[in-house]
Amino acid sequence: MFRIYLLTLSVMAFTAHADYPTSFSNAKSKAEKTVYFDKHTTFYCDCDYVFDDIEDKDGDGNTHETMVYPENCGYKPRNPITKKGKENSRVSRIEWEHIVPAHVIGGHLDEWKNKRNYSQCEKSNGKFISGRDCAYKLNPAFKKGHDDMNNLTPAVGELNGDRSNFSFAVIQGEERAYGQCDFEIDFDKDVTEPPDSVKGNIARTYFHMIKTHAAQIPADELTMYLFWDKLDPVDEWECLRNKRIEQSQGLGNSFVEEACQNTN
């Protein structure tokens, strides 16, 4: 039955729970404390990291920042130095990646596309906040989708930035730009290809965001995710992660839950 729901892109409403994230900052904090507290490897590259750099490995005096250990996963930065000649700080920090980009969830909304039509999105200097911020401020459904922990995962900051809002795809013959990390980007076509080991996780996240938050994707992309769902079945961590998210925010991923039940 869940395939029927998916293919018809039906949107199922859910009851907001008291513990549902109240902001994106709150969603990230809850994810760290209630979901990933004992799972310190990045989503795409399996790099070890810590949420608090108590050893101050980078020597900047900040012991309350995330720190990625790229030597443990063979990660090599695509841009170790920024255009300003400084060390690329996003290489060594964790950022919370939206697996389904915010643009896919809310880019079609009028608040996003026509922010100047909304006085609430005008700043005191006469300029307007971004379309994304306007939609987040005015559209409760988008805010819920944006802050859904099912769609958040820790990633190397550089990868999060490079991926931007690109779609996932299969890239033929693309050379790896991040050392041993099997993550490829075609900047000409604005697409990325993740490792096979997480393609099913990505697919099931897309299914959830389509069903629950009205995310919109092309039919051929949906077909690819149906294949990825079969290619990479759920594993123990994905099932545990889903349980923790449901306990924490009151909303899990029904596609992951069903798949986990079928493996037991």
Backbone bond lengths (Angstrom), bond angles and torsions (degrees), N, CA, C in turn:
res aa  C-N    CA-C-N  psi(-1)  N-CA   C-N-CA  omega(-1)  CA-C   N-CA-C  phi
1 M - - - 1.460 - - 1.528 111.92 -
2 F 1.342 116.84 -32.06 1.455 117.11 -175.60 1.518 111.55 -66.94
3 R 1.343 117.97 -23.83 1.463 119.65 175.26 1.525 110.69 -67.22
4 I 1.325 115.76 -37.29 1.461 119.58 179.16 1.520 109.31 -63.74
5 Y 1.340 116.23 -44.62 1.457 119.32 177.52 1.524 110.60 -57.47
6 L 1.310 115.55 -43.76 1.451 120.35 -176.30 1.507 112.21 -64.64
7 L 1.310 116.56 -49.64 1.456 120.59 -173.90 1.518 112.43 -68.49
8 T 1.307 116.96 -25.80 1.457 119.93 176.85 1.518 111.67 -91.38
9 L 1.346 116.15 -2.92 1.458 122.55 178.26 1.520 111.71 54.18
10 S 1.309 116.71 39.22 1.454 119.90 178.77 1.509 110.15 -71.06
11 V 1.305 115.98 144.02 1.449 121.55 -178.39 1.519 108.61 -108.20
12 M 1.309 115.81 120.63 1.460 120.93 -179.91 1.520 108.97 -102.03
13 A 1.303 116.14 125.11 1.457 120.48 179.01 1.521 109.50 -75.70
14 F 1.321 115.76 150.76 1.449 119.47 176.03 1.519 108.64 -130.08
15 T 1.308 115.10 153.03 1.449 120.58 -179.83 1.523 109.69 -80.65
16 A 1.308 115.64 127.97 1.457 119.88 -179.95 1.519 109.88 -68.27
17 H 1.312 116.60 125.81 1.452 121.39 179.86 1.523 109.65 -93.38
18 A 1.308 114.99 157.38 1.461 120.06 -178.48 1.517 111.43 -59.93
19 D 1.335 117.30 -27.65 1.452 120.65 -176.00 1.525 113.09 -95.50
20 Y 1.325 118.05 5.46 1.460 119.17 177.97 1.528 108.51 -65.28
21 P 1.342 117.84 141.63 1.464 119.85 -177.52 1.522 112.48 -51.99
22 T 1.315 115.49 137.45 1.461 121.26 -179.96 1.522 112.34 -91.63
23 S 1.322 117.08 -12.28 1.461 122.70 179.68 1.521 108.23 -162.19
24 F 1.326 116.27 170.01 1.458 119.47 177.67 1.525 110.17 -65.39
25 S 1.319 116.28 -39.03 1.465 120.33 177.16 1.521 110.60 -60.95
26 N 1.317 116.43 -41.94 1.458 120.91 178.67 1.520 111.30 -66.17
27 A 1.342 116.96 -37.79 1.467 120.97 178.67 1.520 110.63 -62.64
28 K 1.331 116.71 -42.59 1.464 120.56 179.54 1.523 110.88 -65.80
29 S 1.321 116.10 -40.83 1.463 120.24 179.38 1.521 111.45 -64.98
30 K 1.337 116.29 -42.96 1.458 120.37 178.79 1.527 110.76 -65.15
31 A 1.332 116.52 -39.80 1.463 120.01 179.41 1.526 110.57 -61.57
32 E 1.323 115.48 -42.24 1.467 119.72 179.99 1.525 111.37 -64.92
33 K 1.319 116.33 -44.58 1.465 120.50 -170.77 1.524 114.11 -85.83
34 T 1.337 117.52 -28.49 1.464 119.14 -174.12 1.521 114.28 -112.98
35 V 1.338 117.77 -12.59 1.468 120.00 -176.77 1.522 111.85 -119.14
36 Y 1.325 117.54 -51.34 1.465 121.55 -171.73 1.526 113.61 -103.27
37 F 1.314 117.74 17.43 1.467 120.60 -175.39 1.522 113.13 -61.84
38 D 1.334 118.00 -23.49 1.466 120.24 178.86 1.528 111.91 -126.34
39 K 1.315 116.35 17.10 1.465 121.64 179.49 1.519 107.84 -125.27
40 H 1.331 115.85 91.11 1.456 120.52 -172.38 1.530 111.35 -110.10
41 T 1.324 116.03 57.41 1.458 121.54 170.80 1.522 107.97 -133.06
42 T 1.324 116.74 139.98 1.459 120.71 -176.65 1.527 111.04 -71.18
43 F 1.321 115.11 156.72 1.458 121.74 -172.58 1.529 112.95 -66.41
44 Y 1.311 117.63 -50.28 1.463 120.49 -172.96 1.524 113.53 -84.25
45 C 1.323 117.68 -36.74 1.464 120.21 -168.30 1.523 114.92 -114.24
46 D 1.346 117.78 -3.83 1.460 121.19 -177.25 1.523 112.53 57.05
47 C 1.324 116.32 36.84 1.461 120.27 175.90 1.526 109.43 -83.73
48 D 1.312 117.19 138.28 1.456 120.98 174.27 1.529 109.48 -70.86
49 Y 1.326 115.62 147.50 1.455 120.16 176.45 1.524 109.03 -153.68
50 V 1.320 115.31 167.62 1.463 121.95 172.91 1.518 107.67 -128.96
51 F 1.319 116.61 148.37 1.456 120.45 177.93 1.525 111.55 -75.59
52 D 1.327 117.17 -30.66 1.461 121.56 179.44 1.521 109.42 -127.40
53 D 1.318 116.36 117.90 1.457 122.18 -177.72 1.534 109.85 -81.24
54 I 1.341 114.75 68.51 1.471 119.37 -175.07 1.528 111.72 -66.00
55 E 1.337 117.43 -20.83 1.463 120.01 177.24 1.522 111.76 -84.94
56 D 1.337 116.14 -4.40 1.465 122.10 -178.95 1.527 110.90 49.39
57 K 1.327 114.36 55.43 1.458 120.50 -174.54 1.529 112.60 -60.06
58 D 1.329 116.81 -32.87 1.465 118.48 -178.27 1.528 112.71 -91.09
59 G 1.335 116.56 -0.77 1.455 120.52 174.04 1.509 115.93 67.35
60 D 1.338 116.93 24.83 1.464 119.03 -178.53 1.522 113.06 -96.10
61 G 1.353 115.94 0.95 1.453 119.83 178.46 1.511 114.93 85.45
62 N 1.337 117.55 -6.27 1.461 121.90 -179.35 1.522 109.14 -97.39
63 T 1.325 116.82 111.70 1.467 120.97 -179.69 1.524 112.23 -101.86
64 H 1.322 116.50 10.68 1.466 120.88 -179.57 1.529 111.22 -121.04
65 E 1.325 116.48 32.41 1.454 121.77 177.23 1.524 109.34 -118.00
66 T 1.322 116.27 155.71 1.461 119.01 176.80 1.518 109.92 -71.48
67 M 1.319 115.54 154.47 1.454 120.27 179.72 1.523 109.42 -145.00
68 V 1.323 115.82 124.50 1.461 122.40 178.34 1.523 108.79 -95.26
69 Y 1.338 115.92 140.74 1.458 120.94 177.38 1.530 108.69 -107.98
70 P 1.329 117.81 86.28 1.468 121.40 -173.61 1.519 114.00 -65.86
71 E 1.349 116.90 -24.74 1.465 118.62 -178.57 1.518 111.90 -65.54
72 N 1.329 117.86 -21.33 1.462 121.06 -178.40 1.526 113.02 -80.95
73 C 1.330 117.38 -12.45 1.466 119.94 -177.88 1.522 111.99 -128.11
74 G 1.305 116.64 3.12 1.454 119.72 179.55 1.510 114.02 73.81
75 Y 1.325 116.78 19.28 1.464 119.88 179.71 1.524 110.19 -73.86
76 K 1.332 115.18 132.02 1.458 120.92 174.58 1.530 107.81 -125.23
77 P 1.299 117.87 128.89 1.460 120.25 -176.40 1.520 112.53 -65.93
78 R 1.307 115.34 142.78 1.470 120.45 174.03 1.525 109.89 -71.35
79 N 1.320 115.43 -36.83 1.462 121.21 177.98 1.533 109.52 -129.90
80 P 1.325 118.11 85.05 1.469 119.75 -179.30 1.527 112.67 -65.93
81 I 1.329 116.50 -24.83 1.456 121.59 -179.35 1.531 108.79 -122.18
82 T 1.321 116.11 135.02 1.464 120.03 179.82 1.535 110.92 -74.58
83 K 1.324 115.48 171.74 1.467 119.94 178.51 1.518 111.97 -64.15
84 K 1.326 116.76 -21.76 1.467 120.93 178.16 1.526 112.23 -87.33
85 G 1.354 116.00 4.18 1.457 119.75 176.84 1.510 114.61 83.62
86 K 1.331 116.73 12.19 1.460 120.87 179.84 1.526 110.47 -101.82
87 E 1.324 116.14 158.96 1.459 120.67 177.01 1.522 109.39 -63.41
88 N 1.308 116.12 135.54 1.463 121.17 -178.61 1.524 109.92 -74.24
89 S 1.327 116.52 102.09 1.461 121.09 -175.20 1.521 112.47 -68.17
90 R 1.338 117.84 -21.00 1.467 120.15 -178.00 1.524 111.64 -72.25
91 V 1.323 117.48 -14.40 1.462 121.27 178.23 1.525 110.68 -68.13
92 S 1.318 117.34 -33.40 1.458 120.72 -172.86 1.518 113.87 -107.03
93 R 1.317 118.14 8.90 1.460 118.78 -179.32 1.523 111.75 -121.94
94 I 1.325 114.39 154.33 1.459 121.81 177.08 1.526 109.40 -87.76
95 E 1.326 116.22 135.34 1.451 122.00 171.90 1.520 107.86 -126.37
96 W 1.326 116.68 149.19 1.460 120.63 -177.77 1.524 109.27 -87.86
97 E 1.296 114.30 110.21 1.462 122.91 -177.00 1.519 111.70 -83.59
98 H 1.333 116.63 130.94 1.455 121.34 166.96 1.530 107.07 -81.11
99 I 1.316 117.76 109.31 1.463 119.85 178.46 1.524 109.80 -57.67
100 V 1.323 115.81 -49.58 1.466 121.19 170.65 1.526 106.46 -92.30
101 P 1.332 118.99 112.98 1.465 120.34 -175.34 1.525 112.60 -57.16
102 A 1.321 115.13 149.71 1.459 120.50 179.43 1.530 111.04 -56.69
103 H 1.322 116.64 -33.62 1.468 120.30 -179.97 1.521 111.74 -62.46
104 V 1.324 116.63 -33.89 1.463 120.78 179.18 1.527 110.54 -70.82
105 I 1.326 116.14 -31.15 1.458 120.83 -179.60 1.525 111.55 -78.81
106 G 1.339 116.19 -40.36 1.462 118.21 -172.10 1.511 116.99 -132.93
107 G 1.325 117.99 5.01 1.460 119.81 -177.26 1.518 114.20 -63.53
108 H 1.328 117.03 -19.40 1.458 121.13 -179.56 1.528 112.34 -86.96
109 L 1.312 118.13 -8.40 1.460 121.71 -175.45 1.530 111.31 -73.08
110 D 1.307 115.51 147.87 1.468 119.64 -179.12 1.521 110.65 -64.91
111 E 1.341 116.80 -35.93 1.455 119.54 179.13 1.528 111.48 -62.01
112 W 1.318 115.69 -31.42 1.472 120.61 178.60 1.526 110.13 -77.92
113 K 1.326 117.01 -46.64 1.462 121.09 -173.79 1.525 113.46 -78.36
114 N 1.318 116.61 -30.86 1.464 120.06 -174.01 1.525 110.90 -128.91
115 K 1.298 115.54 57.07 1.461 121.09 -175.47 1.527 112.58 -59.21
116 R 1.333 117.14 -29.53 1.465 120.48 -177.83 1.527 112.76 -69.93
117 N 1.310 116.88 -10.24 1.457 120.29 176.45 1.530 112.01 -82.92
118 Y 1.339 116.25 -3.92 1.460 119.98 -174.52 1.526 109.93 -120.08
119 S 1.324 115.27 109.89 1.462 120.16 -178.10 1.521 111.63 -61.75
120 Q 1.346 117.18 -26.82 1.464 120.52 179.81 1.519 112.28 -65.58
121 C 1.331 116.43 -16.13 1.458 120.72 -177.79 1.527 112.56 -102.06
122 E 1.327 115.89 8.23 1.458 120.87 177.28 1.519 109.79 -92.97
123 K 1.321 115.83 134.44 1.457 120.82 179.35 1.530 110.67 -87.23
124 S 1.298 115.84 169.18 1.462 120.79 -176.56 1.522 112.98 -62.69
125 N 1.351 116.43 -24.18 1.465 119.80 179.93 1.523 112.89 -88.88
126 G 1.342 116.48 6.25 1.456 120.60 177.83 1.513 114.47 91.39
127 K 1.322 116.96 -12.27 1.458 120.67 176.92 1.528 109.19 -83.99
128 F 1.347 115.37 166.10 1.461 119.99 -177.56 1.527 110.45 -112.59
129 I 1.323 114.50 147.43 1.457 118.81 173.75 1.525 108.52 -68.48
130 S 1.307 117.46 169.80 1.464 120.29 -177.50 1.532 110.81 -65.30
131 G 1.325 115.64 159.70 1.456 119.76 177.03 1.516 112.09 -59.91
132 R 1.314 115.87 -38.26 1.465 120.48 177.36 1.524 110.91 -61.88
133 D 1.331 116.46 -46.66 1.464 120.25 -179.70 1.525 111.61 -66.63
134 C 1.326 116.03 -34.73 1.463 120.09 178.37 1.521 110.53 -65.30
135 A 1.326 116.51 -44.58 1.466 120.41 178.55 1.522 110.29 -64.89
136 Y 1.319 116.64 -39.38 1.470 120.68 179.25 1.525 110.43 -63.46
137 K 1.318 116.26 -37.39 1.456 121.42 -177.35 1.524 112.37 -73.79
138 L 1.327 117.38 -36.85 1.459 120.79 -169.23 1.527 114.88 -107.87
139 N 1.314 118.03 -20.01 1.461 120.41 -174.06 1.533 109.98 -111.02
140 P 1.329 118.64 102.54 1.473 121.18 -177.09 1.526 113.61 -59.63
141 A 1.332 117.23 -35.87 1.466 119.78 -179.25 1.530 110.46 -65.49
142 F 1.333 116.87 -41.58 1.462 119.80 177.89 1.523 110.50 -65.77
143 K 1.311 116.99 -41.15 1.461 120.91 179.48 1.526 110.40 -58.81
144 K 1.330 117.09 -42.72 1.464 120.32 178.78 1.527 111.21 -63.49
145 G 1.325 116.38 -43.67 1.456 119.38 179.18 1.516 111.93 -66.11
146 H 1.318 116.91 -40.25 1.458 122.47 -179.42 1.523 111.45 -61.94
147 D 1.340 116.94 -36.05 1.458 121.35 -174.38 1.526 113.80 -98.55
148 D 1.321 117.91 5.43 1.458 122.02 -179.24 1.529 109.77 -67.72
149 M 1.318 117.42 118.13 1.460 121.84 -177.19 1.526 112.91 -65.62
150 N 1.323 117.90 -19.10 1.462 119.37 175.51 1.524 111.38 -59.50
151 N 1.322 116.80 -24.31 1.455 122.25 -175.17 1.521 112.86 -101.33
152 L 1.319 117.33 4.32 1.462 120.84 -177.26 1.521 110.95 -109.60
153 T 1.315 115.69 138.29 1.456 119.99 179.04 1.519 109.09 -151.30
154 P 1.338 118.81 145.87 1.469 120.74 -179.17 1.525 111.55 -75.58
155 A 1.327 114.65 132.95 1.465 120.50 -179.13 1.525 109.37 -140.03
156 V 1.324 115.91 156.53 1.463 120.13 172.71 1.527 107.76 -58.41
157 G 1.322 116.91 131.79 1.452 120.63 -175.29 1.513 113.86 -55.50
158 E 1.336 117.69 -39.43 1.458 120.24 -179.80 1.523 110.88 -61.41
159 L 1.333 116.68 -41.94 1.465 119.81 178.98 1.521 111.11 -64.56
160 N 1.321 115.93 -41.45 1.459 120.18 178.61 1.523 110.52 -59.35
161 G 1.324 116.07 -42.92 1.455 119.97 179.19 1.521 112.86 -69.25
162 D 1.335 116.81 -42.61 1.463 120.46 -179.29 1.519 111.90 -67.00
163 R 1.320 116.27 -37.44 1.463 118.91 -179.47 1.524 111.02 -66.99
164 S 1.334 116.57 -35.15 1.466 121.31 179.55 1.524 109.65 54.66
165 N 1.319 117.06 -128.87 1.472 120.77 176.92 1.522 111.39 -110.32
166 F 1.359 116.39 25.64 1.457 120.93 -178.30 1.530 110.87 -65.34
167 S 1.313 115.31 148.61 1.465 121.29 174.82 1.519 109.57 -77.75
168 F 1.329 115.64 158.75 1.455 120.51 172.39 1.522 109.26 -85.36
169 A 1.324 116.06 150.42 1.458 121.54 -178.76 1.526 107.91 -162.62
170 V 1.330 115.90 177.48 1.459 121.88 172.71 1.520 106.98 -99.86
171 I 1.333 116.46 121.42 1.463 122.20 -177.11 1.525 108.75 -106.82
172 Q 1.296 116.53 121.63 1.462 121.73 -177.63 1.525 110.28 -89.59
173 G 1.317 115.87 124.75 1.458 120.92 171.59 1.510 115.96 69.72
174 E 1.315 117.89 14.77 1.460 120.46 179.73 1.532 110.24 -77.38
175 E 1.307 116.33 129.20 1.454 119.98 179.60 1.526 110.54 -73.52
176 R 1.321 114.98 145.94 1.455 119.80 177.88 1.523 109.84 -74.44
177 A 1.331 114.78 137.51 1.468 120.23 -178.07 1.517 112.33 -113.74
178 Y 1.345 116.72 4.76 1.464 120.25 -174.57 1.527 111.36 -128.01
179 G 1.317 116.80 41.44 1.453 120.84 179.03 1.517 111.47 67.03
180 Q 1.337 116.53 -130.05 1.457 121.15 -177.71 1.530 113.02 -79.91
181 C 1.308 117.53 -7.98 1.471 120.40 -179.99 1.523 109.93 -71.63
182 D 1.319 115.85 120.94 1.473 122.27 -176.97 1.532 109.95 -82.96
183 F 1.314 114.74 67.51 1.461 121.59 179.80 1.520 107.52 -132.51
184 E 1.297 116.86 119.69 1.463 120.90 -172.75 1.525 110.71 -119.13
185 I 1.320 115.56 144.79 1.457 121.32 178.85 1.520 109.85 -132.34
186 D 1.309 115.80 132.82 1.461 122.05 172.16 1.534 106.05 -107.62
187 F 1.328 116.36 99.56 1.459 120.73 -175.95 1.524 112.03 -71.92
188 D 1.310 117.44 -18.03 1.463 120.35 177.61 1.529 111.25 -75.52
189 K 1.343 115.77 -35.09 1.460 120.35 -178.21 1.531 113.02 -103.59
190 D 1.329 116.45 -1.80 1.468 121.60 179.69 1.521 112.37 57.21
191 V 1.340 116.01 48.11 1.458 121.09 177.16 1.524 109.27 -135.12
192 T 1.330 115.73 157.14 1.456 121.90 178.24 1.529 109.08 -133.29
193 E 1.338 115.34 153.89 1.462 119.99 173.77 1.520 109.14 -125.60
194 P 1.335 117.47 121.25 1.459 121.88 179.43 1.527 110.35 -86.25
195 P 1.324 118.14 173.08 1.468 121.34 175.24 1.531 111.08 -63.01
196 D 1.321 116.76 151.43 1.469 121.02 177.44 1.528 111.14 -58.43
197 S 1.322 116.59 -29.04 1.466 121.01 -173.58 1.523 113.66 -67.89
198 V 1.345 117.60 -14.78 1.473 119.59 179.11 1.522 112.40 -122.61
199 K 1.324 117.46 6.54 1.464 119.10 -177.84 1.529 111.67 -64.21
200 G 1.317 117.25 -35.90 1.460 119.74 177.54 1.518 111.37 -68.66
201 N 1.330 116.64 -40.07 1.472 120.53 176.63 1.523 110.32 -58.07
202 I 1.323 115.18 -43.30 1.466 120.59 179.93 1.520 110.66 -64.72
203 A 1.322 116.63 -44.77 1.461 120.99 -179.20 1.523 111.09 -59.44
204 R 1.320 116.16 -47.64 1.469 119.66 -177.39 1.526 111.88 -68.30
205 T 1.323 116.71 -27.59 1.465 119.85 174.10 1.523 110.09 -69.27
206 Y 1.320 116.64 -42.03 1.470 119.85 176.56 1.526 110.75 -61.83
207 F 1.321 116.94 -43.33 1.474 119.61 178.44 1.533 110.31 -56.50
208 H 1.335 115.07 -45.13 1.468 120.26 -178.86 1.526 111.27 -63.40
209 M 1.321 116.76 -44.59 1.462 119.89 -176.54 1.521 111.70 -70.11
210 I 1.321 117.66 -30.40 1.463 121.45 174.79 1.524 110.02 -68.07
211 K 1.304 115.70 -48.38 1.460 121.38 -176.14 1.525 112.53 -68.91
212 T 1.317 116.95 -42.12 1.460 121.15 -170.65 1.523 113.92 -95.57
213 H 1.335 116.77 -30.68 1.459 119.49 -173.78 1.528 113.86 -126.14
214 A 1.307 117.24 14.67 1.473 122.41 174.08 1.523 113.80 60.34
215 A 1.350 117.27 31.96 1.462 119.73 173.51 1.529 109.15 -60.73
216 Q 1.318 116.33 146.25 1.456 120.89 -175.03 1.526 110.39 -120.63
217 I 1.346 116.59 124.85 1.458 121.61 177.50 1.525 109.28 -136.70
218 P 1.339 117.75 157.34 1.463 121.15 177.87 1.529 111.88 -65.70
219 A 1.323 115.97 156.84 1.464 121.51 -177.85 1.525 112.06 -62.08
220 D 1.336 117.45 -38.86 1.466 119.08 -178.15 1.531 110.87 -68.23
221 E 1.309 116.72 -31.42 1.460 120.07 176.78 1.527 110.10 -69.18
222 L 1.315 116.51 -40.02 1.465 120.70 177.23 1.527 110.56 -61.69
223 T 1.322 117.18 -40.69 1.458 121.55 177.91 1.524 110.99 -60.07
224 M 1.327 116.31 -41.19 1.459 120.74 178.24 1.529 110.47 -62.38
225 Y 1.334 117.35 -40.93 1.460 120.04 -178.98 1.525 111.81 -69.24
226 L 1.303 117.24 -32.17 1.463 119.89 174.96 1.528 110.24 -61.89
227 F 1.336 115.87 -37.25 1.467 120.55 177.07 1.530 110.20 -71.19
228 W 1.318 117.49 -42.97 1.461 121.21 -179.66 1.526 111.26 -62.83
229 D 1.315 116.36 -34.41 1.463 120.78 177.80 1.527 110.88 -58.96
230 K 1.318 116.82 -38.89 1.475 121.73 178.12 1.528 111.28 -77.82
231 L 1.325 116.12 -36.11 1.459 121.31 -177.45 1.522 112.06 -62.67
232 D 1.313 116.66 -38.89 1.464 121.71 -173.39 1.530 109.48 -129.55
233 P 1.333 117.99 88.29 1.475 121.61 -179.23 1.530 111.64 -65.76
234 V 1.318 115.55 167.43 1.469 120.51 178.27 1.520 110.14 -63.20
235 D 1.319 115.38 149.09 1.465 120.73 174.10 1.527 108.97 -120.62
236 E 1.303 116.25 -179.14 1.464 121.24 -174.79 1.527 111.77 -59.87
237 W 1.342 117.07 -42.76 1.461 119.51 -178.00 1.531 111.72 -66.35
238 E 1.321 117.18 -41.67 1.465 119.31 -179.63 1.525 110.92 -61.49
239 C 1.325 116.46 -38.74 1.470 120.46 178.50 1.531 110.72 -67.56
240 L 1.336 117.47 -43.65 1.453 121.17 179.46 1.525 110.44 -65.66
241 R 1.317 116.73 -43.03 1.473 121.37 177.97 1.517 110.44 -57.45
242 N 1.320 117.33 -43.32 1.460 120.45 -178.82 1.527 111.25 -64.08
243 K 1.331 116.33 -41.25 1.469 119.84 178.54 1.525 111.09 -62.69
244 R 1.318 115.74 -42.25 1.456 119.61 -179.17 1.527 111.53 -65.88
245 I 1.316 116.11 -40.59 1.465 119.83 179.37 1.519 110.41 -64.36
246 E 1.324 116.93 -44.07 1.459 120.11 179.69 1.527 110.96 -62.46
247 Q 1.325 116.46 -40.88 1.463 119.99 178.38 1.522 111.22 -66.70
248 S 1.320 116.93 -34.13 1.453 121.05 -174.92 1.524 113.32 -79.83
249 Q 1.340 117.17 -42.37 1.463 118.87 -174.58 1.529 113.92 -116.66
250 G 1.338 116.76 -4.32 1.454 119.82 178.27 1.510 114.54 83.57
251 L 1.323 117.72 6.36 1.465 121.87 -179.95 1.511 109.37 -143.83
252 G 1.335 116.51 116.04 1.449 121.39 175.48 1.517 110.58 -105.74
253 N 1.314 115.76 -172.49 1.460 122.81 178.45 1.528 107.71 -99.84
254 S 1.328 117.58 111.50 1.464 121.30 -175.39 1.520 112.09 -65.60
255 F 1.318 118.02 -27.13 1.462 121.04 179.63 1.530 110.41 -71.75
256 V 1.309 116.08 -39.07 1.468 120.02 175.50 1.523 109.48 -67.86
257 E 1.321 116.80 -43.91 1.463 120.43 -179.11 1.524 111.34 -58.75
258 E 1.324 117.26 -45.56 1.465 120.56 -179.42 1.517 111.27 -64.96
259 A 1.345 115.97 -42.28 1.461 119.71 179.59 1.523 111.00 -64.03
260 C 1.323 117.35 -38.72 1.460 121.45 179.23 1.526 111.12 -66.10
261 Q 1.323 116.51 -38.67 1.456 120.42 178.28 1.517 110.94 -65.45
262 N 1.319 116.79 -35.73 1.464 121.22 -178.68 1.517 112.89 -73.35
263 T 1.341 116.51 -17.79 1.474 119.52 179.95 1.518 111.46 -91.31
264 N 1.313 116.98 -12.44 1.475 120.95 -178.88 1.535 110.91 -83.17
